């Protein structure tokens, strides 16, 4: 009996060592025994279609002595007639509003083919927004034979949730000469500052590319990366000997900003010839106002007021962007400034009906006046 117990004990110990070794090996390869497929086969096909709409931006300055086209970043075709979105900094000379003299799009003829082998399409700037680091461009087409381009479908970035899967597509400099695709998830959402945060690998050159959901729809444009770099003092002299990168967070501009820019660009497309338009100043605005009774115009003290994401039916922690309360004279100042744009304004007070109204906040928005009706 003792020998049998010893044998079983040794067998269990051996199995434990084997399992530990297997787990260790799987950790090194990034695999796990119960890991499920990241996306379905159907989703992969939709993402492959999205890849076809992502290209490489190349530029040239008139003063360049070699006159070679230089790669600057990525871009996404969002309309089949040749309307393209990219990051503002991709087409602008470093830290300026001046665009490169010549801007082109190279679109691979086949998946996996270097874009350098394809014909460059000359672009012009249609609409630029430096604050959001976005720009719309159009392909300069010949009137006799206009081209039709593979366009990506724009998804609803306002519906994105934490832990949603996403795929980043682009032409990063460190990824070689062909398209690079990598996966990640939504790690954070900043509604007020208009950012979607992700752990997906973003490399220099990904800027202006596409971040798509599992349906292959565009939900964001890769824009910047913030790295966590920690100083290491190895000899204890109080001065860092080196810096170690411990991680990074990638930032995407959500696709609903692109939808707004497209609407604004359509307003200018009737002009001939087409002109480049810069969007209005996006400096945040501090919201002030007064709440009063619709019955007699008297100020209402102790009311609550706030701005939510446009179209919100109710105010909750996930969509409330800025808020405040009224003083004894019915006056309020919301606690955070907001960039110009459209929001839903909500207010409520005891013995008064709840108030909700879609409003447009501009740089010169006057003080808001809210009239509440007494509850029945």
Secondary structure as a PSIPRED ss2 file (coil, helix, strand):
# PSIPRED VFORMAT (PSIPRED V4.0)

   1 X C   1.000  0.000  0.000
   2 X H   0.000  1.000  0.000
   3 X H   0.000  1.000  0.000
   4 X H   0.000  1.000  0.000
   5 X H   0.000  1.000  0.000
   6 X H   0.000  1.000  0.000
   7 X H   0.000  1.000  0.000
   8 X H   0.000  1.000  0.000
   9 X H   0.000  1.000  0.000
  10 X H   0.000  1.000  0.000
  11 X H   0.000  1.000  0.000
  12 X H   0.000  1.000  0.000
  13 X H   0.000  1.000  0.000
  14 X H   0.000  1.000  0.000
  15 X H   0.000  1.000  0.000
  16 X H   0.000  1.000  0.000
  17 X H   0.000  1.000  0.000
  18 X H   0.000  1.000  0.000
  19 X H   0.000  1.000  0.000
  20 X H   0.000  1.000  0.000
  21 X H   0.000  1.000  0.000
  22 X H   0.000  1.000  0.000
  23 X H   0.000  1.000  0.000
  24 X H   0.000  1.000  0.000
  25 X H   0.000  1.000  0.000
  26 X H   0.000  1.000  0.000
  27 X H   0.000  1.000  0.000
  28 X H   0.000  1.000  0.000
  29 X H   0.000  1.000  0.000
  30 X C   1.000  0.000  0.000
  31 X C   1.000  0.000  0.000
  32 X C   1.000  0.000  0.000
  33 X C   1.000  0.000  0.000
  34 X C   1.000  0.000  0.000
  35 X C   1.000  0.000  0.000
  36 X C   1.000  0.000  0.000
  37 X C   1.000  0.000  0.000
  38 X C   1.000  0.000  0.000
  39 X C   1.000  0.000  0.000
  40 X C   1.000  0.000  0.000
  41 X H   0.000  1.000  0.000
  42 X H   0.000  1.000  0.000
  43 X H   0.000  1.000  0.000
  44 X H   0.000  1.000  0.000
  45 X H   0.000  1.000  0.000
  46 X H   0.000  1.000  0.000
  47 X H   0.000  1.000  0.000
  48 X H   0.000  1.000  0.000
  49 X H   0.000  1.000  0.000
  50 X H   0.000  1.000  0.000
  51 X H   0.000  1.000  0.000
  52 X C   1.000  0.000  0.000
  53 X C   1.000  0.000  0.000
  54 X E   0.000  0.000  1.000
  55 X E   0.000  0.000  1.000
  56 X E   0.000  0.000  1.000
  57 X E   0.000  0.000  1.000
  58 X E   0.000  0.000  1.000
  59 X E   0.000  0.000  1.000
  60 X E   0.000  0.000  1.000
  61 X C   1.000  0.000  0.000
  62 X C   1.000  0.000  0.000
  63 X C   1.000  0.000  0.000
  64 X C   1.000  0.000  0.000
  65 X C   1.000  0.000  0.000
  66 X C   1.000  0.000  0.000
  67 X C   1.000  0.000  0.000
  68 X C   1.000  0.000  0.000
  69 X C   1.000  0.000  0.000
  70 X E   0.000  0.000  1.000
  71 X E   0.000  0.000  1.000
  72 X E   0.000  0.000  1.000
  73 X E   0.000  0.000  1.000
  74 X E   0.000  0.000  1.000
  75 X E   0.000  0.000  1.000
  76 X E   0.000  0.000  1.000
  77 X E   0.000  0.000  1.000
  78 X E   0.000  0.000  1.000
  79 X E   0.000  0.000  1.000
  80 X C   1.000  0.000  0.000
  81 X C   1.000  0.000  0.000
  82 X C   1.000  0.000  0.000
  83 X E   0.000  0.000  1.000
  84 X E   0.000  0.000  1.000
  85 X E   0.000  0.000  1.000
  86 X E   0.000  0.000  1.000
  87 X C   1.000  0.000  0.000
  88 X H   0.000  1.000  0.000
  89 X H   0.000  1.000  0.000
  90 X H   0.000  1.000  0.000
  91 X H   0.000  1.000  0.000
  92 X E   0.000  0.000  1.000
  93 X C   1.000  0.000  0.000
  94 X C   1.000  0.000  0.000
  95 X C   1.000  0.000  0.000
  96 X C   1.000  0.000  0.000
  97 X C   1.000  0.000  0.000
  98 X C   1.000  0.000  0.000
  99 X E   0.000  0.000  1.000
 100 X C   1.000  0.000  0.000
 101 X C   1.000  0.000  0.000
 102 X E   0.000  0.000  1.000
 103 X E   0.000  0.000  1.000
 104 X E   0.000  0.000  1.000
 105 X E   0.000  0.000  1.000
 106 X E   0.000  0.000  1.000
 107 X C   1.000  0.000  0.000
 108 X C   1.000  0.000  0.000
 109 X C   1.000  0.000  0.000
 110 X C   1.000  0.000  0.000
 111 X C   1.000  0.000  0.000
 112 X C   1.000  0.000  0.000
 113 X C   1.000  0.000  0.000
 114 X C   1.000  0.000  0.000
 115 X H   0.000  1.000  0.000
 116 X H   0.000  1.000  0.000
 117 X H   0.000  1.000  0.000
 118 X C   1.000  0.000  0.000
 119 X C   1.000  0.000  0.000
 120 X E   0.000  0.000  1.000
 121 X E   0.000  0.000  1.000
 122 X E   0.000  0.000  1.000
 123 X E   0.000  0.000  1.000
 124 X E   0.000  0.000  1.000
 125 X E   0.000  0.000  1.000
 126 X E   0.000  0.000  1.000
 127 X E   0.000  0.000  1.000
 128 X E   0.000  0.000  1.000
 129 X E   0.000  0.000  1.000
 130 X C   1.000  0.000  0.000
 131 X C   1.000  0.000  0.000
 132 X C   1.000  0.000  0.000
 133 X C   1.000  0.000  0.000
 134 X E   0.000  0.000  1.000
 135 X E   0.000  0.000  1.000
 136 X E   0.000  0.000  1.000
 137 X E   0.000  0.000  1.000
 138 X E   0.000  0.000  1.000
 139 X E   0.000  0.000  1.000
 140 X C   1.000  0.000  0.000
 141 X C   1.000  0.000  0.000
 142 X C   1.000  0.000  0.000
 143 X C   1.000  0.000  0.000
 144 X C   1.000  0.000  0.000
 145 X C   1.000  0.000  0.000
 146 X C   1.000  0.000  0.000
 147 X C   1.000  0.000  0.000
 148 X C   1.000  0.000  0.000
 149 X C   1.000  0.000  0.000
 150 X C   1.000  0.000  0.000
 151 X C   1.000  0.000  0.000
 152 X C   1.000  0.000  0.000
 153 X C   1.000  0.000  0.000
 154 X E   0.000  0.000  1.000
 155 X C   1.000  0.000  0.000
 156 X C   1.000  0.000  0.000
 157 X H   0.000  1.000  0.000
 158 X H   0.000  1.000  0.000
 159 X H   0.000  1.000  0.000
 160 X C   1.000  0.000  0.000
 161 X C   1.000  0.000  0.000
 162 X C   1.000  0.000  0.000
 163 X C   1.000  0.000  0.000
 164 X C   1.000  0.000  0.000
 165 X E   0.000  0.000  1.000
 166 X E   0.000  0.000  1.000
 167 X E   0.000  0.000  1.000
 168 X E   0.000  0.000  1.000
 169 X E   0.000  0.000  1.000
 170 X E   0.000  0.000  1.000
 171 X C   1.000  0.000  0.000
 172 X C   1.000  0.000  0.000
 173 X H   0.000  1.000  0.000
 174 X H   0.000  1.000  0.000
 175 X H   0.000  1.000  0.000
 176 X C   1.000  0.000  0.000
 177 X C   1.000  0.000  0.000
 178 X C   1.000  0.000  0.000
 179 X C   1.000  0.000  0.000
 180 X E   0.000  0.000  1.000
 181 X E   0.000  0.000  1.000
 182 X E   0.000  0.000  1.000
 183 X E   0.000  0.000  1.000
 184 X E   0.000  0.000  1.000
 185 X E   0.000  0.000  1.000
 186 X E   0.000  0.000  1.000
 187 X E   0.000  0.000  1.000
 188 X E   0.000  0.000  1.000
 189 X E   0.000  0.000  1.000
 190 X E   0.000  0.000  1.000
 191 X C   1.000  0.000  0.000
 192 X C   1.000  0.000  0.000
 193 X C   1.000  0.000  0.000
 194 X C   1.000  0.000  0.000
 195 X E   0.000  0.000  1.000
 196 X E   0.000  0.000  1.000
 197 X E   0.000  0.000  1.000
 198 X E   0.000  0.000  1.000
 199 X C   1.000  0.000  0.000
 200 X C   1.000  0.000  0.000
 201 X C   1.000  0.000  0.000
 202 X C   1.000  0.000  0.000
 203 X C   1.000  0.000  0.000
 204 X C   1.000  0.000  0.000
 205 X C   1.000  0.000  0.000
 206 X C   1.000  0.000  0.000
 207 X C   1.000  0.000  0.000
 208 X C   1.000  0.000  0.000
 209 X C   1.000  0.000  0.000
 210 X E   0.000  0.000  1.000
 211 X E   0.000  0.000  1.000
 212 X E   0.000  0.000  1.000
 213 X C   1.000  0.000  0.000
 214 X C   1.000  0.000  0.000
 215 X C   1.000  0.000  0.000
 216 X C   1.000  0.000  0.000
 217 X C   1.000  0.000  0.000
 218 X E   0.000  0.000  1.000
 219 X E   0.000  0.000  1.000
 220 X E   0.000  0.000  1.000
 221 X E   0.000  0.000  1.000
 222 X E   0.000  0.000  1.000
 223 X E   0.000  0.000  1.000
 224 X E   0.000  0.000  1.000
 225 X E   0.000  0.000  1.000
 226 X E   0.000  0.000  1.000
 227 X E   0.000  0.000  1.000
 228 X E   0.000  0.000  1.000
 229 X E   0.000  0.000  1.000
 230 X E   0.000  0.000  1.000
 231 X E   0.000  0.000  1.000
 232 X E   0.000  0.000  1.000
 233 X C   1.000  0.000  0.000
 234 X C   1.000  0.000  0.000
 235 X C   1.000  0.000  0.000
 236 X C   1.000  0.000  0.000
 237 X C   1.000  0.000  0.000
 238 X C   1.000  0.000  0.000
 239 X C   1.000  0.000  0.000
 240 X C   1.000  0.000  0.000
 241 X C   1.000  0.000  0.000
 242 X E   0.000  0.000  1.000
 243 X E   0.000  0.000  1.000
 244 X E   0.000  0.000  1.000
 245 X E   0.000  0.000  1.000
 246 X E   0.000  0.000  1.000
 247 X E   0.000  0.000  1.000
 248 X E   0.000  0.000  1.000
 249 X E   0.000  0.000  1.000
 250 X E   0.000  0.000  1.000
 251 X E   0.000  0.000  1.000
 252 X E   0.000  0.000  1.000
 253 X E   0.000  0.000  1.000
 254 X E   0.000  0.000  1.000
 255 X H   0.000  1.000  0.000
 256 X H   0.000  1.000  0.000
 257 X H   0.000  1.000  0.000
 258 X H   0.000  1.000  0.000
 259 X H   0.000  1.000  0.000
 260 X H   0.000  1.000  0.000
 261 X H   0.000  1.000  0.000
 262 X H   0.000  1.000  0.000
 263 X H   0.000  1.000  0.000
 264 X H   0.000  1.000  0.000
 265 X H   0.000  1.000  0.000
 266 X H   0.000  1.000  0.000
 267 X C   1.000  0.000  0.000
 268 X C   1.000  0.000  0.000
 269 X C   1.000  0.000  0.000
 270 X C   1.000  0.000  0.000
 271 X C   1.000  0.000  0.000
 272 X C   1.000  0.000  0.000
 273 X C   1.000  0.000  0.000
 274 X C   1.000  0.000  0.000
 275 X C   1.000  0.000  0.000
 276 X C   1.000  0.000  0.000
 277 X E   0.000  0.000  1.000
 278 X E   0.000  0.000  1.000
 279 X C   1.000  0.000  0.000
 280 X C   1.000  0.000  0.000
 281 X C   1.000  0.000  0.000
 282 X C   1.000  0.000  0.000
 283 X C   1.000  0.000  0.000
 284 X C   1.000  0.000  0.000
 285 X E   0.000  0.000  1.000
 286 X C   1.000  0.000  0.000
 287 X C   1.000  0.000  0.000
 288 X E   0.000  0.000  1.000
 289 X E   0.000  0.000  1.000
 290 X E   0.000  0.000  1.000
 291 X E   0.000  0.000  1.000
 292 X E   0.000  0.000  1.000
 293 X E   0.000  0.000  1.000
 294 X C   1.000  0.000  0.000
 295 X C   1.000  0.000  0.000
 296 X C   1.000  0.000  0.000
 297 X C   1.000  0.000  0.000
 298 X C   1.000  0.000  0.000
 299 X E   0.000  0.000  1.000
 300 X C   1.000  0.000  0.000
 301 X C   1.000  0.000  0.000
 302 X C   1.000  0.000  0.000
 303 X C   1.000  0.000  0.000
 304 X E   0.000  0.000  1.000
 305 X E   0.000  0.000  1.000
 306 X E   0.000  0.000  1.000
 307 X E   0.000  0.000  1.000
 308 X E   0.000  0.000  1.000
 309 X E   0.000  0.000  1.000
 310 X C   1.000  0.000  0.000
 311 X C   1.000  0.000  0.000
 312 X C   1.000  0.000  0.000
 313 X C   1.000  0.000  0.000
 314 X C   1.000  0.000  0.000
 315 X C   1.000  0.000  0.000
 316 X C   1.000  0.000  0.000
 317 X C   1.000  0.000  0.000
 318 X C   1.000  0.000  0.000
 319 X C   1.000  0.000  0.000
 320 X E   0.000  0.000  1.000
 321 X E   0.000  0.000  1.000
 322 X E   0.000  0.000  1.000
 323 X E   0.000  0.000  1.000
 324 X E   0.000  0.000  1.000
 325 X E   0.000  0.000  1.000
 326 X C   1.000  0.000  0.000
 327 X C   1.000  0.000  0.000
 328 X C   1.000  0.000  0.000
 329 X C   1.000  0.000  0.000
 330 X C   1.000  0.000  0.000
 331 X E   0.000  0.000  1.000
 332 X E   0.000  0.000  1.000
 333 X E   0.000  0.000  1.000
 334 X C   1.000  0.000  0.000
 335 X C   1.000  0.000  0.000
 336 X C   1.000  0.000  0.000
 337 X C   1.000  0.000  0.000
 338 X E   0.000  0.000  1.000
 339 X C   1.000  0.000  0.000
 340 X C   1.000  0.000  0.000
 341 X E   0.000  0.000  1.000
 342 X E   0.000  0.000  1.000
 343 X E   0.000  0.000  1.000
 344 X E   0.000  0.000  1.000
 345 X E   0.000  0.000  1.000
 346 X E   0.000  0.000  1.000
 347 X E   0.000  0.000  1.000
 348 X E   0.000  0.000  1.000
 349 X C   1.000  0.000  0.000
 350 X C   1.000  0.000  0.000
 351 X C   1.000  0.000  0.000
 352 X E   0.000  0.000  1.000
 353 X C   1.000  0.000  0.000
 354 X C   1.000  0.000  0.000
 355 X E   0.000  0.000  1.000
 356 X E   0.000  0.000  1.000
 357 X E   0.000  0.000  1.000
 358 X E   0.000  0.000  1.000
 359 X E   0.000  0.000  1.000
 360 X E   0.000  0.000  1.000
 361 X E   0.000  0.000  1.000
 362 X C   1.000  0.000  0.000
 363 X C   1.000  0.000  0.000
 364 X C   1.000  0.000  0.000
 365 X C   1.000  0.000  0.000
 366 X C   1.000  0.000  0.000
 367 X C   1.000  0.000  0.000
 368 X E   0.000  0.000  1.000
 369 X E   0.000  0.000  1.000
 370 X E   0.000  0.000  1.000
 371 X E   0.000  0.000  1.000
 372 X E   0.000  0.000  1.000
 373 X C   1.000  0.000  0.000
 374 X E   0.000  0.000  1.000
 375 X C   1.000  0.000  0.000
 376 X C   1.000  0.000  0.000
